[in-house]
């Protein structure tokens, strides 16, 4: 099944994941101008009581910036952008944010932590598509039954709320019955990983941690440097901080006075997005990241991160096509 036409403008088969606090209009605009889908969580746009609605201002900024880019670069249009909606019952802003996003005709809606038909209907009402993130085949089937257009398979190694299953197993099980848009999340920080995602059956890669250290990212310098200096062994999996299993930087846990090797667990009943946060204030500097951070070695503009991944992707394809011997012609050819 072909991808929806709105993906035709992509320079790379990649969607940038929405990052709590980190993703803001500046990062989204840079990602879209460079040819990948940029995204942000609606809950990142927060205003004090009585102030103008920040989500309105962000959507206006992004929409107008991409329209100007397209007018100035008709031969190199920007990729579409996406907004992430946390569909958890504690998100008291959900209904308001759905109305705003529908009014601004957001093209791609990413839904997390629950599958609800009314959210998919809101996306469809303005001509958008809904992609739901899932960690296993059961949740994938529920999401499609409730009207999602596509799926984001969040496999082992992904940052933030991560799944535990191998990408090989997860993609295979979903592709056995679903031929719609399918994205893969889990250490997609290099061009080789992006090509591998397609090889196992995904249409697009879903990359988050690769952009935490981008210059446009709204992350503390200490956070960015921890990403630049880290690798897969620096990632700890825990449910303590949000009630759902997630991946976090070991050093940030230690800095908070906790033992990263002896963390207690928590269950989903402790999740609360009523104040627009993914974690309680006490843990605001415990930072999420995925196992692909070893590929991030410097703080660079998002455009340079994307250019690096694009060059690696092209080189990986070329290497496979050049394979000789008994396996010649059996590499990636699409």
PyMOL commands that set and color helices and strands:
alter all, ss='L'
color gray80, all
select helices_A, chain A and resi 5-7+25-33+42-44+54-72+94-103+117-125+137-145+167-175+191-199+209-211+221-228+232-234+250-255+268-270+281-283+291-295+302-321+325-327
alter helices_A, ss='H'
color red, helices_A
select strands_A, chain A and resi 14-16+38-41+81-86+108-112+129-134+150-154+160-161+181-185+204-207+235-238+246-249
alter strands_A, ss='S'
color yellow, strands_A
deselect
rebuild
show_as cartoon
